[in-house]
Structure formats: structure tokens, C-alpha cells
Amino acid sequence: MRLARGQPGVPPGCFVPGSAILTIVSSIKIIVEKHEDGFVAYAVGMNGAVAGEGDTYDDALADVRSAIRFHIETLGADAFA
């Protein structure tokens, strides 16, 4: 199922596919934690575990954003809790 305006979890004015995914990704809360061996980032409010990791804060953030995009493209509206 594809996301479309008016569906639960889709910010007003957003739709998929294309660059609208970037708008959705930027509106999702992301938690980044520092650990001894690097950084871990995870998305809040999505179905399933959507996480990323990296040696730096920016690497972890880029990794989780990529995972979020993939999750949305794969699951559509079902990606959101």
C-alpha cells in the first residue's frame, strides 16, 4: 500500500513516492545515543525496529534516515504505528 494524503501517520500535504519521502523522514522523531563504540540512532513511532549506527553522530543519523526511507518505501502506510 502506498502512502497518500489523509492517511494516518502522513503529515499534511505529504505523499509518496518521490521527494515527499524526505519530508516524511524529516518529520519523524529520531533518538541518537552515544555508546563506548559509537552512536546508535532509532526512529520513534514506527512499526518494527528502525535503527542505524555509526562511528559519528552524523553517520548514525544518516544510517537511520536511510533505514526510515527503506521502511516507508517497503511498508507504505503500515510503516507507522
URGI-V586845 format. One record per residue. N is the residue number from 1. RES is the residue in three letters. SS is DSSP state (helix for helix, strand for strand, loop for the rest). NEAR is the number of other C-alpha atoms within 8 Angstrom. D_FIRST is the distance of its C-alpha to the first C-alpha in Angstrom with 1 decimal. Layout:
n->N res->RES ss->SS near->NEAR d_first->D_FIRST
n->N res->RES ss->SS near->NEAR d_first->D_FIRST
This chain:
n->1 res->MET ss->loop near->6 d_first->0.0
n->2 res->ARG ss->loop near->9 d_first->3.8
n->3 res->LEU ss->loop near->10 d_first->6.7
n->4 res->ALA ss->loop near->9 d_first->9.3
n->5 res->ARG ss->loop near->10 d_first->12.8
n->6 res->GLY ss->loop near->6 d_first->13.8
n->7 res->GLN ss->loop near->8 d_first->11.0
n->8 res->PRO ss->loop near->5 d_first->12.7
n->9 res->GLY ss->loop near->7 d_first->13.4
n->10 res->VAL ss->loop near->13 d_first->13.1
n->11 res->PRO ss->loop near->8 d_first->16.7
n->12 res->PRO ss->loop near->6 d_first->18.1
n->13 res->GLY ss->loop near->5 d_first->17.9
n->14 res->CYS ss->loop near->12 d_first->15.1
n->15 res->PHE ss->loop near->10 d_first->12.0
n->16 res->VAL ss->loop near->10 d_first->10.4
n->17 res->PRO ss->loop near->8 d_first->11.4
n->18 res->GLY ss->loop near->5 d_first->15.1
n->19 res->SER ss->loop near->7 d_first->17.7
n->20 res->ALA ss->helix near->10 d_first->15.8
n->21 res->ILE ss->helix near->13 d_first->14.4
n->22 res->LEU ss->helix near->8 d_first->18.2
n->23 res->THR ss->helix near->9 d_first->18.6
n->24 res->ILE ss->helix near->11 d_first->16.0
n->25 res->VAL ss->helix near->10 d_first->17.7
n->26 res->SER ss->helix near->6 d_first->21.1
n->27 res->SER ss->loop near->7 d_first->20.4
n->28 res->ILE ss->loop near->9 d_first->19.6
n->29 res->LYS ss->loop near->7 d_first->22.8
n->30 res->ILE ss->strand near->8 d_first->24.1
n->31 res->ILE ss->strand near->8 d_first->27.1
n->32 res->VAL ss->strand near->11 d_first->29.5
n->33 res->GLU ss->strand near->7 d_first->32.3
n->34 res->LYS ss->strand near->8 d_first->35.4
n->35 res->HIS ss->strand near->7 d_first->36.7
n->36 res->GLU ss->loop near->4 d_first->39.8
n->37 res->ASP ss->loop near->5 d_first->38.0
n->38 res->GLY ss->strand near->10 d_first->35.6
n->39 res->PHE ss->strand near->14 d_first->32.6
n->40 res->VAL ss->strand near->13 d_first->29.4
n->41 res->ALA ss->strand near->14 d_first->26.5
n->42 res->TYR ss->strand near->12 d_first->23.6
n->43 res->ALA ss->strand near->14 d_first->20.8
n->44 res->VAL ss->loop near->8 d_first->21.1
n->45 res->GLY ss->loop near->8 d_first->18.5
n->46 res->MET ss->strand near->10 d_first->15.7
n->47 res->ASN ss->loop near->8 d_first->14.7
n->48 res->GLY ss->loop near->5 d_first->16.8
n->49 res->ALA ss->loop near->7 d_first->19.5
n->50 res->VAL ss->loop near->11 d_first->18.9
n->51 res->ALA ss->strand near->11 d_first->22.4
n->52 res->GLY ss->strand near->14 d_first->24.6
n->53 res->GLU ss->strand near->13 d_first->28.3
n->54 res->GLY ss->strand near->13 d_first->31.1
n->55 res->ASP ss->loop near->9 d_first->34.9
n->56 res->THR ss->loop near->8 d_first->34.6
n->57 res->TYR ss->helix near->10 d_first->32.7
n->58 res->ASP ss->helix near->7 d_first->31.2
n->59 res->ASP ss->helix near->10 d_first->30.2
n->60 res->ALA ss->helix near->16 d_first->28.4
n->61 res->LEU ss->helix near->13 d_first->26.6
n->62 res->ALA ss->helix near->9 d_first->25.5
n->63 res->ASP ss->helix near->12 d_first->24.3
n->64 res->VAL ss->helix near->15 d_first->22.2
n->65 res->ARG ss->helix near->10 d_first->20.7
n->66 res->SER ss->helix near->8 d_first->19.8
n->67 res->ALA ss->helix near->11 d_first->18.2
n->68 res->ILE ss->helix near->11 d_first->16.2
n->69 res->ARG ss->helix near->11 d_first->14.9
n->70 res->PHE ss->helix near->8 d_first->14.0
n->71 res->HIS ss->helix near->11 d_first->12.4
n->72 res->ILE ss->helix near->11 d_first->10.1
n->73 res->GLU ss->helix near->9 d_first->9.5
n->74 res->THR ss->helix near->6 d_first->8.9
n->75 res->LEU ss->helix near->10 d_first->7.0
n->76 res->GLY ss->helix near->11 d_first->5.4
n->77 res->ALA ss->helix near->13 d_first->6.6
n->78 res->ASP ss->helix near->8 d_first->7.8
n->79 res->ALA ss->helix near->11 d_first->10.1
n->80 res->PHE ss->strand near->8 d_first->12.3
n->81 res->ALA ss->loop near->7 d_first->15.0
